[in-house]
Amino acid sequence: MPTFAEIRAHVAALTDVDALTAVQETAAARLVELDAAQRPVILPGRTARINTTIRPACLRRLTGTVGQPNTTGSRFDFVLDEDSTQQLRNDPHNTRFTVRKDQTRYRIPKVPAACIELTNPPADA
């Protein structure tokens, strides 16, 4: 197997645009595979917390249940539990979400997968 330095030298010496493009596409595909292998599996029904990277800030640290994904699996509906629904309803900084007084669970649509932290282990763990 060639060393990393040998691979870099080989790629640096490529003069054919198609060959260099093929190397780039292969590297990008491998990065996607490695990233997917390290990411936890987000499935509907799992309990989770919205992390601190989401905007608007009123959604940060709220907890609930993961709902259905969009077609690409990059965003999920997120159903807040009762405590988080109450928090969102009473948050003075919340100007975007209208939570009715009689509502015990509130659905947030399209939460990015990167903003969801799972809080329970999968059933097969």
MOPAC internal coordinates of N, CA, C and O (Angstrom, degrees):
PM7 1SCF
backbone

  N    0.0000 0     0.00 0     0.00 0    0    0    0
  C    1.4535 1     0.00 0     0.00 0    1    0    0
  C    1.5259 1   108.92 1     0.00 0    2    1    0
  O    1.2310 1   120.24 1   -45.23 1    3    2    1
  N    1.3308 1   117.15 1   134.77 1    3    2    1
  C    1.4607 1   119.54 1  -179.51 1    5    3    2
  C    1.5271 1   111.09 1   -70.03 1    6    5    3
  O    1.2310 1   121.34 1   -26.07 1    7    6    5
  N    1.3088 1   115.04 1   153.93 1    7    6    5
  C    1.4651 1   120.01 1   177.55 1    9    7    6
  C    1.5213 1   109.37 1   -76.66 1   10    9    7
  O    1.2310 1   121.11 1   -13.71 1   11   10    9
  N    1.2955 1   115.49 1   166.29 1   11   10    9
  C    1.4556 1   120.59 1   178.03 1   13   11   10
  C    1.5292 1   110.43 1   -61.72 1   14   13   11
  O    1.2310 1   120.33 1   139.21 1   15   14   13
  N    1.3230 1   116.98 1   -40.79 1   15   14   13
  C    1.4749 1   120.92 1   178.81 1   17   15   14
  C    1.5336 1   110.71 1   -62.32 1   18   17   15
  O    1.2310 1   120.30 1   140.92 1   19   18   17
  N    1.3273 1   117.04 1   -39.08 1   19   18   17
  C    1.4696 1   120.34 1   178.45 1   21   19   18
  C    1.5279 1   111.43 1   -66.45 1   22   21   19
  O    1.2310 1   120.45 1   140.59 1   23   22   21
  N    1.3051 1   116.74 1   -39.41 1   23   22   21
  C    1.4664 1   120.81 1   178.56 1   25   23   22
  C    1.5333 1   109.87 1   -64.33 1   26   25   23
  O    1.2310 1   120.77 1   134.40 1   27   26   25
  N    1.3275 1   116.14 1   -45.60 1   27   26   25
  C    1.4666 1   119.80 1   179.00 1   29   27   26
  C    1.5186 1   111.12 1   -61.58 1   30   29   27
  O    1.2310 1   120.21 1   138.88 1   31   30   29
  N    1.3138 1   117.20 1   -41.12 1   31   30   29
  C    1.4658 1   120.90 1   179.41 1   33   31   30
  C    1.5320 1   110.47 1   -64.97 1   34   33   31
  O    1.2310 1   120.69 1   139.46 1   35   34   33
  N    1.3311 1   116.28 1   -40.54 1   35   34   33
  C    1.4718 1   120.34 1   178.58 1   37   35   34
  C    1.5306 1   110.97 1   -62.65 1   38   37   35
  O    1.2310 1   120.64 1   133.37 1   39   38   37
  N    1.3320 1   116.39 1   -46.63 1   39   38   37
  C    1.4646 1   120.53 1   179.96 1   41   39   38
  C    1.5294 1   110.13 1   -63.88 1   42   41   39
  O    1.2310 1   120.15 1   139.29 1   43   42   41
  N    1.3218 1   117.31 1   -40.71 1   43   42   41
  C    1.4647 1   120.97 1  -179.90 1   45   43   42
  C    1.5260 1   111.58 1   -64.63 1   46   45   43
  O    1.2310 1   120.57 1   153.22 1   47   46   45
  N    1.3103 1   116.51 1   -26.78 1   47   46   45
  C    1.4652 1   120.16 1  -178.14 1   49   47   46
  C    1.5320 1   113.13 1   -87.25 1   50   49   47
  O    1.2310 1   119.85 1   171.22 1   51   50   49
  N    1.3205 1   117.88 1    -8.78 1   51   50   49
  C    1.4665 1   120.05 1  -179.52 1   53   51   50
  C    1.5281 1   110.47 1   -64.64 1   54   53   51
  O    1.2310 1   121.19 1   -46.68 1   55   54   53
  N    1.3222 1   115.33 1   133.32 1   55   54   53
  C    1.4693 1   120.24 1   178.81 1   57   55   54
  C    1.5276 1   111.70 1  -114.00 1   58   57   55
  O    1.2310 1   120.50 1   166.21 1   59   58   57
  N    1.3135 1   116.65 1   -13.79 1   59   58   57
  C    1.4647 1   121.27 1  -179.87 1   61   59   58
  C    1.5341 1   109.11 1   -86.30 1   62   61   59
  O    1.2310 1   120.61 1   -58.45 1   63   62   61
  N    1.3325 1   116.44 1   121.55 1   63   62   61
  C    1.4584 1   121.54 1  -177.72 1   65   63   62
  C    1.5299 1   111.09 1   -61.05 1   66   65   63
  O    1.2310 1   120.03 1   140.08 1   67   66   65
  N    1.3242 1   117.56 1   -39.92 1   67   66   65
  C    1.4678 1   120.40 1  -179.93 1   69   67   66
  C    1.5265 1   111.74 1   -63.61 1   70   69   67
  O    1.2310 1   120.72 1   139.54 1   71   70   69
  N    1.3322 1   116.23 1   -40.46 1   71   70   69
  C    1.4639 1   120.14 1   178.90 1   73   71   70
  C    1.5249 1   110.64 1   -65.86 1   74   73   71
  O    1.2310 1   120.60 1   138.06 1   75   74   73
  N    1.3108 1   116.46 1   -41.94 1   75   74   73
  C    1.4622 1   120.52 1  -179.93 1   77   75   74
  C    1.5345 1   110.27 1   -67.52 1   78   77   75
  O    1.2310 1   120.54 1   142.37 1   79   78   77
  N    1.3160 1   116.57 1   -37.63 1   79   78   77
  C    1.4646 1   120.93 1   176.56 1   81   79   78
  C    1.5262 1   110.53 1   -63.49 1   82   81   79
  O    1.2310 1   120.14 1   139.17 1   83   82   81
  N    1.3195 1   117.34 1   -40.83 1   83   82   81
  C    1.4674 1   121.34 1   178.42 1   85   83   82
  C    1.5219 1   110.82 1   -62.76 1   86   85   83
  O    1.2310 1   119.99 1   139.53 1   87   86   85
  N    1.3188 1   117.62 1   -40.47 1   87   86   85
  C    1.4750 1   121.48 1   177.56 1   89   87   86
  C    1.5294 1   109.47 1   -63.60 1   90   89   87
  O    1.2310 1   120.82 1   136.00 1   91   90   89
  N    1.3246 1   116.04 1   -44.00 1   91   90   89
  C    1.4620 1   120.67 1  -179.30 1   93   91   90
  C    1.5322 1   110.83 1   -63.16 1   94   93   91
  O    1.2310 1   120.12 1   136.34 1   95   94   93
  N    1.3251 1   117.37 1   -43.66 1   95   94   93
  C    1.4659 1   120.84 1   179.48 1   97   95   94
  C    1.5216 1   111.51 1   -64.55 1   98   97   95
  O    1.2310 1   120.67 1   140.44 1   99   98   97
  N    1.3393 1   116.33 1   -39.56 1   99   98   97
  C    1.4647 1   120.55 1   178.64 1  101   99   98
  C    1.5242 1   110.70 1   -65.04 1  102  101   99
  O    1.2310 1   120.52 1   137.13 1  103  102  101
  N    1.3278 1   116.61 1   -42.87 1  103  102  101
  C    1.4697 1   120.65 1   179.14 1  105  103  102
  C    1.5274 1   110.67 1   -64.67 1  106  105  103
  O    1.2310 1   120.11 1   138.23 1  107  106  105
  N    1.3290 1   117.39 1   -41.77 1  107  106  105
  C    1.4590 1   120.65 1   179.65 1  109  107  106
  C    1.5271 1   111.00 1   -64.48 1  110  109  107
  O    1.2310 1   120.32 1   137.91 1  111  110  109
  N    1.3239 1   116.99 1   -42.09 1  111  110  109
  C    1.4640 1   120.69 1   178.62 1  113  111  110
  C    1.5261 1   110.67 1   -63.07 1  114  113  111
  O    1.2310 1   120.54 1   140.44 1  115  114  113
  N    1.3210 1   116.57 1   -39.56 1  115  114  113
  C    1.4701 1   120.10 1   179.32 1  117  115  114
  C    1.5188 1   111.26 1   -67.03 1  118  117  115
  O    1.2310 1   120.09 1   142.30 1  119  118  117
  N    1.3164 1   117.42 1   -37.70 1  119  118  117
  C    1.4645 1   120.63 1   176.80 1  121  119  118
  C    1.5250 1   111.23 1   -62.42 1  122  121  119
  O    1.2310 1   120.50 1   139.05 1  123  122  121
  N    1.3180 1   116.65 1   -40.95 1  123  122  121
  C    1.4658 1   120.83 1   177.71 1  125  123  122
  C    1.5287 1   110.29 1   -62.59 1  126  125  123
  O    1.2310 1   120.28 1   137.69 1  127  126  125
  N    1.3349 1   117.06 1   -42.31 1  127  126  125
  C    1.4711 1   121.03 1   178.56 1  129  127  126
  C    1.5269 1   110.93 1   -62.13 1  130  129  127
  O    1.2310 1   120.29 1   133.27 1  131  130  129
  N    1.3274 1   117.06 1   -46.73 1  131  130  129
  C    1.4619 1   120.53 1  -179.32 1  133  131  130
  C    1.5188 1   111.44 1   -64.05 1  134  133  131
  O    1.2310 1   120.56 1   139.94 1  135  134  133
  N    1.3340 1   116.54 1   -40.06 1  135  134  133
  C    1.4594 1   120.65 1   179.09 1  137  135  134
  C    1.5203 1   110.47 1   -64.15 1  138  137  135
  O    1.2310 1   120.23 1   135.63 1  139  138  137
  N    1.3193 1   117.17 1   -44.37 1  139  138  137
  C    1.4627 1   121.29 1  -179.26 1  141  139  138
  C    1.5270 1   111.56 1   -63.53 1  142  141  139
  O    1.2310 1   120.40 1   144.20 1  143  142  141
  N    1.3302 1   116.84 1   -35.80 1  143  142  141
  C    1.4620 1   120.73 1  -179.13 1  145  143  142
  C    1.5261 1   111.41 1   -68.04 1  146  145  143
  O    1.2310 1   119.95 1   152.40 1  147  146  145
  N    1.3319 1   117.71 1   -27.60 1  147  146  145
  C    1.4569 1   120.94 1  -177.85 1  149  147  146
  C    1.5228 1   113.03 1   -90.44 1  150  149  147
  O    1.2310 1   120.12 1   164.47 1  151  150  149
  N    1.3123 1   117.37 1   -15.53 1  151  150  149
  C    1.4550 1   121.97 1  -176.93 1  153  151  150
  C    1.5260 1   110.17 1   -82.74 1  154  153  151
  O    1.2310 1   119.82 1   -42.81 1  155  154  153
  N    1.3368 1   117.95 1   137.19 1  155  154  153
  C    1.4672 1   118.51 1   177.02 1  157  155  154
  C    1.5216 1   110.42 1   -66.80 1  158  157  155
  O    1.2310 1   121.17 1   -27.74 1  159  158  157
  N    1.3164 1   115.37 1   152.26 1  159  158  157
  C    1.4566 1   120.54 1  -179.86 1  161  159  158
  C    1.5273 1   108.44 1   -79.13 1  162  161  159
  O    1.2310 1   120.99 1   -61.69 1  163  162  161
  N    1.3188 1   115.72 1   118.31 1  163  162  161
  C    1.4568 1   121.01 1   178.47 1  165  163  162
  C    1.5203 1   107.55 1  -100.04 1  166  165  163
  O    1.2310 1   121.27 1   -62.32 1  167  166  165
  N    1.3132 1   115.17 1   117.68 1  167  166  165
  C    1.4573 1   120.97 1  -179.96 1  169  167  166
  C    1.5243 1   109.22 1  -127.51 1  170  169  167
  O    1.2310 1   119.88 1   -30.22 1  171  170  169
  N    1.3175 1   117.82 1   149.78 1  171  170  169
  C    1.4586 1   120.38 1   175.49 1  173  171  170
  C    1.5303 1   110.62 1   -55.42 1  174  173  171
  O    1.2310 1   121.11 1   -39.21 1  175  174  173
  N    1.3258 1   115.48 1   140.79 1  175  174  173
  C    1.4589 1   121.23 1   178.93 1  177  175  174
  C    1.5108 1   114.08 1    98.11 1  178  177  175
  O    1.2310 1   120.01 1   164.74 1  179  178  177
  N    1.3316 1   117.59 1   -15.26 1  179  178  177
  C    1.4708 1   119.87 1   179.05 1  181  179  178
  C    1.5277 1   109.55 1   -75.99 1  182  181  179
  O    1.2310 1   120.58 1   -37.16 1  183  182  181
  N    1.3307 1   116.50 1   142.84 1  183  182  181
  C    1.4567 1   119.46 1   174.91 1  185  183  182
  C    1.5178 1   108.44 1   -83.50 1  186  185  183
  O    1.2310 1   121.24 1   -33.66 1  187  186  185
  N    1.3330 1   115.24 1   146.34 1  187  186  185
  C    1.4597 1   119.10 1  -173.15 1  189  187  186
  C    1.5235 1   110.56 1  -157.56 1  190  189  187
  O    1.2310 1   122.45 1    -5.84 1  191  190  189
  N    1.3325 1   112.92 1   174.16 1  191  190  189
  C    1.4598 1   122.51 1   176.46 1  193  191  190
  C    1.5309 1   106.74 1  -127.63 1  194  193  191
  O    1.2310 1   120.71 1   -37.05 1  195  194  193
  N    1.3107 1   116.24 1   142.95 1  195  194  193
  C    1.4641 1   120.39 1   173.22 1  197  195  194
  C    1.5205 1   106.70 1   -82.95 1  198  197  195
  O    1.2310 1   120.28 1   -53.50 1  199  198  197
  N    1.3307 1   117.06 1   126.50 1  199  198  197
  C    1.4640 1   119.45 1  -174.29 1  201  199  198
  C    1.5273 1   112.02 1   -79.46 1  202  201  199
  O    1.2310 1   120.97 1     3.04 1  203  202  201
  N    1.3158 1   115.75 1  -176.96 1  203  202  201
  C    1.4633 1   121.29 1  -172.19 1  205  203  202
  C    1.5280 1   114.07 1   -85.60 1  206  205  203
  O    1.2310 1   119.76 1  -175.57 1  207  206  205
  N    1.3207 1   118.06 1     4.43 1  207  206  205
  C    1.4601 1   119.55 1   179.45 1  209  207  206
  C    1.5254 1   112.60 1   -90.79 1  210  209  207
  O    1.2310 1   120.07 1   171.92 1  211  210  209
  N    1.3203 1   117.47 1    -8.08 1  211  210  209
  C    1.4736 1   120.39 1  -175.98 1  213  211  210
  C    1.5279 1   111.30 1   -77.70 1  214  213  211
  O    1.2310 1   122.13 1   -28.16 1  215  214  213
  N    1.3026 1   113.52 1   151.84 1  215  214  213
  C    1.4548 1   121.43 1   170.55 1  217  215  214
  C    1.5124 1   107.19 1  -123.59 1  218  217  215
  O    1.2310 1   118.42 1   -41.29 1  219  218  217
  N    1.2669 1   120.61 1   138.71 1  219  218  217
  C    1.4517 1   129.40 1     5.74 1  221  219  218
  C    1.5283 1   112.44 1   -75.76 1  222  221  219
  O    1.2310 1   121.47 1   -21.53 1  223  222  221
  N    1.3070 1   114.80 1   158.47 1  223  222  221
  C    1.4591 1   121.34 1  -175.24 1  225  223  222
  C    1.5198 1   113.35 1   -63.34 1  226  225  223
  O    1.2310 1   119.52 1   156.78 1  227  226  225
  N    1.3274 1   118.52 1   -23.22 1  227  226  225
  C    1.4667 1   120.42 1  -179.01 1  229  227  226
  C    1.5269 1   112.24 1   -64.56 1  230  229  227
  O    1.2310 1   119.73 1   166.08 1  231  230  229
  N    1.3387 1   118.12 1   -13.92 1  231  230  229
  C    1.4687 1   121.56 1   179.16 1  233  231  230
  C    1.5332 1   112.83 1   -91.14 1  234  233  231
  O    1.2310 1   120.23 1   168.52 1  235  234  233
  N    1.3036 1   117.17 1   -11.48 1  235  234  233
  C    1.4652 1   120.71 1  -175.46 1  237  235  234
  C    1.5261 1   111.75 1   -64.44 1  238  237  235
  O    1.2310 1   121.86 1   -46.94 1  239  238  237
  N    1.3382 1   114.05 1   133.06 1  239  238  237
  C    1.4719 1   124.98 1   176.50 1  241  239  238
  C    1.5261 1   114.39 1    71.04 1  242  241  239
  O    1.2310 1   119.67 1  -170.31 1  243  242  241
  N    1.3285 1   118.23 1     9.69 1  243  242  241
  C    1.4587 1   119.64 1   175.56 1  245  243  242
  C    1.5253 1   108.91 1   -75.34 1  246  245  243
  O    1.2310 1   120.64 1   -29.81 1  247  246  245
  N    1.3203 1   116.38 1   150.19 1  247  246  245
  C    1.4605 1   121.28 1  -175.77 1  249  247  246
  C    1.5250 1   110.25 1  -119.43 1  250  249  247
  O    1.2310 1   121.90 1   -21.33 1  251  250  249
  N    1.3293 1   113.97 1   158.67 1  251  250  249
  C    1.4506 1   119.24 1   179.19 1  253  251  250
  C    1.5130 1   111.77 1   172.52 1  254  253  251
  O    1.2310 1   121.18 1    30.72 1  255  254  253
  N    1.3280 1   115.35 1  -149.28 1  255  254  253
  C    1.4564 1   122.59 1  -175.77 1  257  255  254
  C    1.5209 1   109.60 1  -121.94 1  258  257  255
  O    1.2310 1   120.97 1   -43.64 1  259  258  257
  N    1.3239 1   115.74 1   136.36 1  259  258  257
  C    1.4575 1   121.27 1   177.44 1  261  259  258
  C    1.5238 1   108.72 1   -69.95 1  262  261  259
  O    1.2310 1   121.19 1   -47.96 1  263  262  261
  N    1.3342 1   115.33 1   132.04 1  263  262  261
  C    1.4615 1   121.13 1   177.89 1  265  263  262
  C    1.5114 1   110.84 1  -101.47 1  266  265  263
  O    1.2310 1   120.89 1    28.83 1  267  266  265
  N    1.3091 1   115.91 1  -151.17 1  267  266  265
  C    1.4669 1   121.99 1  -175.47 1  269  267  266
  C    1.5304 1   111.67 1   -74.65 1  270  269  267
  O    1.2310 1   120.47 1   -36.32 1  271  270  269
  N    1.3459 1   116.71 1   143.68 1  271  270  269
  C    1.4609 1   120.56 1   177.14 1  273  271  270
  C    1.5254 1   111.07 1   -82.55 1  274  273  271
  O    1.2310 1   121.45 1   -16.59 1  275  274  273
  N    1.3470 1   114.84 1   163.41 1  275  274  273
  C    1.4600 1   118.59 1   169.92 1  277  275  274
  C    1.5210 1   107.59 1   -77.11 1  278  277  275
  O    1.2310 1   119.70 1     2.60 1  279  278  277
  N    1.3163 1   118.19 1  -177.40 1  279  278  277
  C    1.4719 1   120.71 1  -173.93 1  281  279  278
  C    1.5237 1   113.14 1   -64.57 1  282  281  279
  O    1.2310 1   119.72 1   153.02 1  283  282  281
  N    1.3287 1   118.15 1   -26.98 1  283  282  281
  C    1.4659 1   120.05 1  -179.51 1  285  283  282
  C    1.5269 1   112.86 1   -94.43 1  286  285  283
  O    1.2310 1   120.19 1   170.73 1  287  286  285
  N    1.3365 1   117.24 1    -9.27 1  287  286  285
  C    1.4670 1   120.32 1  -178.09 1  289  287  286
  C    1.5155 1   112.82 1    75.40 1  290  289  287
  O    1.2310 1   120.10 1  -165.40 1  291  290  289
  N    1.3295 1   117.41 1    14.60 1  291  290  289
  C    1.4603 1   120.43 1  -178.71 1  293  291  290
  C    1.5275 1   112.37 1   -93.01 1  294  293  291
  O    1.2310 1   120.26 1   165.51 1  295  294  293
  N    1.3300 1   117.11 1   -14.49 1  295  294  293
  C    1.4619 1   122.33 1   178.44 1  297  295  294
  C    1.5270 1   108.86 1  -139.56 1  298  297  295
  O    1.2310 1   121.37 1   -30.14 1  299  298  297
  N    1.3249 1   114.98 1   149.86 1  299  298  297
  C    1.4603 1   120.74 1  -177.06 1  301  299  298
  C    1.5176 1   110.43 1  -133.30 1  302  301  299
  O    1.2310 1   120.83 1   -32.11 1  303  302  301
  N    1.3320 1   116.01 1   147.89 1  303  302  301
  C    1.4571 1   119.33 1   165.08 1  305  303  302
  C    1.5256 1   105.56 1   -67.60 1  306  305  303
  O    1.2310 1   120.45 1   -30.03 1  307  306  305
  N    1.3143 1   116.74 1   149.97 1  307  306  305
  C    1.4592 1   121.29 1  -178.71 1  309  307  306
  C    1.5221 1   107.21 1  -137.52 1  310  309  307
  O    1.2310 1   120.43 1   -60.55 1  311  310  309
  N    1.3392 1   116.79 1   119.45 1  311  310  309
  C    1.4607 1   121.65 1  -177.68 1  313  311  310
  C    1.5249 1   108.40 1  -100.36 1  314  313  311
  O    1.2310 1   120.97 1   -65.70 1  315  314  313
  N    1.3172 1   115.75 1   114.30 1  315  314  313
  C    1.4614 1   120.68 1  -178.34 1  317  315  314
  C    1.5203 1   111.08 1   -69.08 1  318  317  315
  O    1.2310 1   121.14 1   -33.75 1  319  318  317
  N    1.3316 1   115.42 1   146.25 1  319  318  317
  C    1.4654 1   119.41 1   173.56 1  321  319  318
  C    1.5439 1   108.05 1   -76.14 1  322  321  319
  O    1.2310 1   120.61 1    -2.14 1  323  322  321
  N    1.3213 1   116.43 1   177.86 1  323  322  321
  C    1.4681 1   120.21 1  -174.94 1  325  323  322
  C    1.5225 1   112.75 1   -61.82 1  326  325  323
  O    1.2310 1   120.02 1   135.59 1  327  326  325
  N    1.3410 1   117.56 1   -44.41 1  327  326  325
  C    1.4685 1   120.35 1  -178.91 1  329  327  326
  C    1.5283 1   111.44 1   -63.48 1  330  329  327
  O    1.2310 1   120.33 1   136.44 1  331  330  329
  N    1.3236 1   116.98 1   -43.56 1  331  330  329
  C    1.4618 1   119.97 1  -179.21 1  333  331  330
  C    1.5261 1   111.57 1   -70.81 1  334  333  331
  O    1.2310 1   120.28 1   146.73 1  335  334  333
  N    1.3308 1   117.07 1   -33.27 1  335  334  333
  C    1.4702 1   120.30 1   174.99 1  337  335  334
  C    1.5223 1   109.51 1   -61.30 1  338  337  335
  O    1.2310 1   120.59 1   136.00 1  339  338  337
  N    1.3219 1   116.48 1   -44.00 1  339  338  337
  C    1.4714 1   121.91 1   178.12 1  341  339  338
  C    1.5320 1   110.39 1   -63.07 1  342  341  339
  O    1.2310 1   120.50 1   136.82 1  343  342  341
  N    1.3316 1   116.65 1   -43.18 1  343  342  341
  C    1.4690 1   120.55 1   178.74 1  345  343  342
  C    1.5230 1   111.22 1   -59.53 1  346  345  343
  O    1.2310 1   120.69 1   133.12 1  347  346  345
  N    1.3214 1   116.29 1   -46.88 1  347  346  345
  C    1.4585 1   120.68 1  -179.14 1  349  347  346
  C    1.5298 1   110.83 1   -63.93 1  350  349  347
  O    1.2310 1   120.41 1   138.91 1  351  350  349
  N    1.3265 1   116.82 1   -41.09 1  351  350  349
  C    1.4622 1   121.28 1   179.25 1  353  351  350
  C    1.5334 1   111.13 1   -60.16 1  354  353  351
  O    1.2310 1   120.36 1   140.33 1  355  354  353
  N    1.3284 1   116.92 1   -39.67 1  355  354  353
  C    1.4635 1   121.82 1  -174.42 1  357  355  354
  C    1.5276 1   114.34 1   -94.24 1  358  357  355
  O    1.2310 1   119.82 1   177.73 1  359  358  357
  N    1.3259 1   117.94 1    -2.27 1  359  358  357
  C    1.4654 1   120.41 1  -177.83 1  361  359  358
  C    1.5326 1   109.83 1   -71.42 1  362  361  359
  O    1.2310 1   119.93 1   -61.57 1  363  362  361
  N    1.3310 1   117.73 1   118.43 1  363  362  361
  C    1.4697 1   119.78 1  -178.63 1  365  363  362
  C    1.5373 1   113.07 1   -67.40 1  366  365  363
  O    1.2310 1   120.13 1   162.67 1  367  366  365
  N    1.3241 1   117.36 1   -17.33 1  367  366  365
  C    1.4660 1   121.20 1   179.19 1  369  367  366
  C    1.5263 1   112.39 1   -88.18 1  370  369  367
  O    1.2310 1   120.54 1   172.50 1  371  370  369
  N    1.3306 1   116.57 1    -7.50 1  371  370  369
  C    1.4615 1   120.86 1   179.89 1  373  371  370
  C    1.5280 1   109.47 1   -79.84 1  374  373  371
  O    1.2310 1   121.00 1   -74.16 1  375  374  373
  N    1.3106 1   115.70 1   105.84 1  375  374  373
  C    1.4644 1   120.42 1   177.27 1  377  375  374
  C    1.5222 1   111.45 1  -113.73 1  378  377  375
  O    1.2310 1   120.84 1  -178.70 1  379  378  377
  N    1.3239 1   116.01 1     1.30 1  379  378  377
  C    1.4642 1   120.66 1  -173.01 1  381  379  378
  C    1.5273 1   114.65 1  -107.20 1  382  381  379
  O    1.2310 1   120.19 1   147.83 1  383  382  381
  N    1.3198 1   117.25 1   -32.17 1  383  382  381
  C    1.4610 1   121.36 1  -173.52 1  385  383  382
  C    1.5274 1   110.37 1  -111.14 1  386  385  383
  O    1.2310 1   120.64 1   -54.01 1  387  386  385
  N    1.3163 1   116.37 1   125.99 1  387  386  385
  C    1.4566 1   121.56 1   179.03 1  389  387  386
  C    1.5237 1   108.75 1  -101.08 1  390  389  387
  O    1.2310 1   121.20 1   -69.84 1  391  390  389
  N    1.3123 1   115.30 1   110.16 1  391  390  389
  C    1.4649 1   121.09 1  -179.28 1  393  391  390
  C    1.5258 1   107.33 1  -106.61 1  394  393  391
  O    1.2310 1   120.95 1   -62.51 1  395  394  393
  N    1.3358 1   115.79 1   117.49 1  395  394  393
  C    1.4648 1   120.24 1   179.99 1  397  395  394
  C    1.5357 1   110.97 1   -63.41 1  398  397  395
  O    1.2310 1   120.74 1   -26.27 1  399  398  397
  N    1.3094 1   116.20 1   153.73 1  399  398  397
  C    1.4723 1   120.71 1  -178.81 1  401  399  398
  C    1.5168 1   112.82 1   -64.21 1  402  401  399
  O    1.2310 1   120.20 1   148.65 1  403  402  401
  N    1.3385 1   117.21 1   -31.35 1  403  402  401
  C    1.4654 1   120.47 1  -178.45 1  405  403  402
  C    1.5296 1   112.82 1   -89.34 1  406  405  403
  O    1.2310 1   120.21 1   179.88 1  407  406  405
  N    1.3145 1   117.21 1    -0.12 1  407  406  405
  C    1.4683 1   121.49 1  -175.94 1  409  407  406
  C    1.5293 1   110.20 1   -83.95 1  410  409  407
  O    1.2310 1   120.56 1   -53.75 1  411  410  409
  N    1.3433 1   116.54 1   126.25 1  411  410  409
  C    1.4602 1   120.57 1  -178.90 1  413  411  410
  C    1.5245 1   112.56 1   -98.60 1  414  413  411
  O    1.2310 1   120.23 1   155.92 1  415  414  413
  N    1.3428 1   117.16 1   -24.08 1  415  414  413
  C    1.4693 1   121.27 1   178.22 1  417  415  414
  C    1.5252 1   107.37 1  -135.80 1  418  417  415
  O    1.2310 1   120.92 1   -46.46 1  419  418  417
  N    1.3254 1   115.84 1   133.54 1  419  418  417
  C    1.4606 1   120.79 1  -175.79 1  421  419  418
  C    1.5281 1   109.72 1  -119.75 1  422  421  419
  O    1.2310 1   120.38 1   -44.78 1  423  422  421
  N    1.3365 1   116.88 1   135.22 1  423  422  421
  C    1.4665 1   121.63 1  -179.40 1  425  423  422
  C    1.5202 1   110.15 1   -96.07 1  426  425  423
  O    1.2310 1   121.30 1   -55.23 1  427  426  425
  N    1.3306 1   115.12 1   124.77 1  427  426  425
  C    1.4608 1   122.29 1   174.50 1  429  427  426
  C    1.5262 1   106.01 1  -100.80 1  430  429  427
  O    1.2310 1   119.12 1   -60.39 1  431  430  429
  N    1.3205 1   119.29 1   119.61 1  431  430  429
  C    1.4624 1   119.87 1   179.76 1  433  431  430
  C    1.5270 1   111.99 1   -83.77 1  434  433  431
  O    1.2310 1   120.91 1   -28.50 1  435  434  433
  N    1.3084 1   115.87 1   151.50 1  435  434  433
  C    1.4672 1   124.27 1   168.11 1  437  435  434
  C    1.5316 1   115.26 1    59.02 1  438  437  435
  O    1.2310 1   120.18 1  -134.67 1  439  438  437
  N    1.3233 1   117.26 1    45.33 1  439  438  437
  C    1.4645 1   120.26 1   174.52 1  441  439  438
  C    1.5286 1   107.37 1   -76.84 1  442  441  439
  O    1.2310 1   119.41 1   -53.14 1  443  442  441
  N    1.3369 1   118.74 1   126.86 1  443  442  441
  C    1.4678 1   120.37 1   179.88 1  445  443  442
  C    1.5296 1   111.63 1   -60.38 1  446  445  443
  O    1.2310 1   120.62 1   -40.47 1  447  446  445
  N    1.3158 1   116.41 1   139.53 1  447  446  445
  C    1.4715 1   121.07 1   179.66 1  449  447  446
  C    1.5221 1   110.86 1   -57.06 1  450  449  447
  O    1.2310 1   120.16 1   145.13 1  451  450  449
  N    1.3213 1   117.31 1   -34.87 1  451  450  449
  C    1.4641 1   120.80 1  -179.19 1  453  451  450
  C    1.5268 1   112.29 1   -66.49 1  454  453  451
  O    1.2310 1   119.68 1   164.68 1  455  454  453
  N    1.3183 1   118.21 1   -15.32 1  455  454  453
  C    1.4649 1   122.25 1  -179.50 1  457  455  454
  C    1.5269 1   112.74 1   -98.80 1  458  457  455
  O    1.2310 1   120.25 1  -174.97 1  459  458  457
  N    1.3250 1   117.13 1     5.03 1  459  458  457
  C    1.4626 1   121.33 1  -178.06 1  461  459  458
  C    1.5244 1   110.08 1  -106.96 1  462  461  459
  O    1.2310 1   120.83 1   -56.74 1  463  462  461
  N    1.3364 1   116.01 1   123.26 1  463  462  461
  C    1.4649 1   122.22 1   175.51 1  465  463  462
  C    1.5221 1   107.87 1  -109.52 1  466  465  463
  O    1.2310 1   120.31 1   -61.67 1  467  466  465
  N    1.3097 1   117.01 1   118.33 1  467  466  465
  C    1.4628 1   120.08 1   179.67 1  469  467  466
  C    1.5218 1   109.79 1   -71.00 1  470  469  467
  O    1.2310 1   120.62 1   -40.10 1  471  470  469
  N    1.3317 1   116.42 1   139.90 1  471  470  469
  C    1.4690 1   120.51 1  -177.60 1  473  471  470
  C    1.5081 1   113.16 1  -113.32 1  474  473  471
  O    1.2310 1   119.88 1   173.66 1  475  474  473
  N    1.3455 1   117.84 1    -6.34 1  475  474  473
  C    1.4616 1   119.61 1   176.94 1  477  475  474
  C    1.5254 1   109.09 1  -125.46 1  478  477  475
  O    1.2310 1   120.11 1   -32.82 1  479  478  477
  N    1.3175 1   117.40 1   147.18 1  479  478  477
  C    1.4645 1   119.00 1   178.67 1  481  479  478
  C    1.5266 1   110.33 1   -71.10 1  482  481  479
  O    1.2310 1   120.16 1   -26.34 1  483  482  481
  N    1.3424 1   117.30 1   153.66 1  483  482  481
  C    1.4625 1   118.61 1   176.54 1  485  483  482
  C    1.5172 1   110.61 1   -63.53 1  486  485  483
  O    1.2310 1   120.73 1   -23.36 1  487  486  485
  N    1.3245 1   116.22 1   156.64 1  487  486  485
  C    1.4625 1   121.80 1  -176.65 1  489  487  486
  C    1.5140 1   112.92 1   -60.00 1  490  489  487
  O    1.2310 1   119.28 1   150.12 1  491  490  489
  N    1.3272 1   118.97 1   -29.88 1  491  490  489
  C    1.4611 1   121.80 1  -177.46 1  493  491  490
  C    1.5212 1   113.81 1   -91.85 1  494  493  491
  O    1.2310 1   120.15 1  -171.28 1  495  494  493
  N    1.3495 1   117.31 1     8.72 1  495  494  493
  C    1.4757 1   120.20 1  -178.24 1  497  495  494
  C    1.5087 1   110.69 1   -82.95 1  498  497  495
  O    1.2310 1   120.10 1   180.00 1  499  498  497

